[in-house]
Amino acid sequence: MTNEFEAIKSHHDGLPGPAPEAIARARALLAGEVEAERAGSGHRRPARSPRRPLSAFPGGRWAMRAGVAAGLAVAVTAGLILVRGDRDLAPFGTPPAGAAELLRHAAFVAAREDVRPGPGRFLYIDQKNVTYASGSEGEYTQDVRREIWMPAGDPARALTRSTYGRTRVVSGRDPEHVQSPGTVEYRRAGQCHEGSPGLPPGAADLPADPDRALATIRRDAEAFVRADRRRRGEDDLDRNEIAMRVEKAVGSRLFTLAQNPLTPSRTRATVFAALSRMTTATVVPDLTDPAGRHGVGASLKYETPDGWERGELIFEPGTYRFLGYRSWIGQREGGRVREIESSSMAVTAVKVVDSMPEVPKDAGEPMFC
Amino acid sequence: MTAPPQDSAPPGEDTDAQVLEASLRHPDRFGAVFDRYFAHIHRYVHLRLGEAAADDLAAETFLRAFRDRARFDLTRASARPWLYGIASNLVAEHRRGEARRYRALARSATATEIAGHDERVAQRVSAAVMRPRLAAGLARLSAGDREVLLLVACAQLGYEEVAEALGIPRGTVGSRLNRARRKLRTIIGPVEEEL
C-alpha cells in the first residue's frame, strides 16, 4: 500500500458511519418499494425495462381532467415547450425512476393548469397549514385552515380567512399566546402592514427557461449571502460555510415559489423543472400531506452549520398534480440529530368562484398583526 | 477505523447472489443486501460528496439496486462491485459538486472548532478536514481517474471488480489508476507526514 492510498483510505475510514436517522429513512424507503412491488403496484417489476418511450403518454387523460375542472385553461407556454423536450420521461401512471423524472412530470402538469378568474370573479384557494413556532414556553405546532379570495385583477381587495385548529406541544409547556381552536380571523389586503397577497417575490422576473431561472436564483442567493455576511460582520467565513448558505438560499427560494398557491402555473412549472436539475433531489415513494392524502414526494436536503434542512414537495401519484409541501429541520443536539417538522401545507382546492364573504362587523384584528 | 469490507456474505449465510435470486420471488429478502452494505456505500459517497448527499444517494443506490436486481449477474457471488457501480453512477451526476467539495476542503486548512465534547461531533469535525494537499490533488484528477482511484483505495475493489462496477475494460482500470497515482504523487509528494 502506498502513501496516497493510505492517506485516502485513512480519511475514508475515519468518516463517521451513517446516522441512525439516515439508516432508518433509507430502510423505510426501501421497505415502501418492497411493499409496493409485493402489492403489485410496485415501482418496477424487476425484469421490466426501466424506461419506456414517451409515445405511450396518455395525454388525453389530462386533457379530459382539464376540461372537467372549472376554470382550467390549457396554456401552451414557453415552460410547457421546455419540459416537453424530455424524451425519456416514463409514461404517466408509471412511478417515476427518480426525483428528476417526477419533477419533470410535475412541471409538465403545472404548465397546463392555469386557473384565472374572469372579470368580476374570484380565485379561491383553500389550504390546510401546520405552522411551527418556538419561544420561551417551548415549541408547538398549530393546524390552520387558510382560505384566500383574490379578485380578478385587483389584489388590493384580496381577503384571507384563517380558521385555527388544535395545537400540539413539541417541547415545553402549553403555549399561552395562541388562537384557541375554532377561532376565525379575517385579514384584508394591506392590513397588518403587509402588502396584498399576490405574486411571491421574484416570481414575475423569473426566466421561463429552467436553467436560466436556476442561474438567476443562484446569483440572487449569492448576493443575499454576501449582503447578509456584511450585515453580520462575518469576514472570516470559510468557503464551505458560504457555499452551504448559498445552497440553502437557493433551495428556500425554489420551495417558496413552488409551494405558494398564488405562483402562476407557468412559473411553478419552471420551478419544478429547475428543481429537477438539482442533482441532490431524491424521490420519496410515499408521503402524507397535512390533509392526510398520500403522494409521491421530491425531497431536497441541504446542510446547515447546525444540522440540515429538508423540503419535500408532494404530488398526487399518477397525475403529478401538486398536493402540498413539508419542511423539516435536523438539529444536532448532544451527538444526536433531532428532526422537527418546521412547516407543512396542503392545497385542498383552487377554483374560480363568483363571490367572496363579507367580513363580519364584529371581527377582531388578527392576533399577529 | 472501520472494519474491512466484506467480500460477500458473512460466513454461514447466503451469498449476495443467493439473496438477490431469492429476492426476485420474495422482495423482502433484499433487506439483507441493504444491511450488509448500506454503511459502506454511505461512507464512500460521504467521502465524495459530503454527508447530506450521502444520506440521500446511499438510499437511492439501494432503491435502484432493488429495482434492477433482475439484471444482477448471478454468477458473481458478491454484490459489492455492482452496488459501488450504481453509487458511482449517482455520484457522477454530481461531478461538479464533487470537485467543488475537494477544492473547498483543500482551502480549509484549519480545522473547524470542535463544538462540544461529544465524541461523534468530534469525529465528524476531524473527518471533515481532509488533508488540504490530498483534497487539492483529488480535485485536479479527471473524474474517470478519480473514480477508479477511490474505488480501489476506499472500496478496496480489485481491477476486475472496478471494471465490472464501471463497465470499462480491465486495461482501462489499470491505465486510469496509474495516471491517477502519478498525478497525485506529484501534487502531494511521497511522504505522508507532508500531506
Interface residues (C-beta under 8 A of the other chain):
Chain A: T2 N3 E4 F5 E6 A7 I8 K9 H11 H12 D13 G14 L15 P16 G17 P18 A19 A22 I23 R25 A26 R27 L29 L30 A31 E33 V34 E37 R38 H43 R44 P46 A47 P50 A97 G98 D238 R239 N240 A243 T279 T280 T282 V283 S299 K301 Y302 E303 W308 R332 G334 G335
Chain B: M1 T2 L24 P27 D28 F30 G31 F34 F38 A39 H42 R43 Y44 H46 L47 G50 E51 A52 A53 A54 D55 D56 L57 A58 A59 E60 F62 L63 F66 R67 D68 R69 A70 E93 H94 G97 R100 A104 L105 R107 S108 T112 G116 D118 E119 R120 V121 Q123 R124 S126 A127 M130 R131 L134 G137 L138 L149 L150 V152 A153 C154 Q156 R181 L184 R185 I188 P190 V191 E192 L195
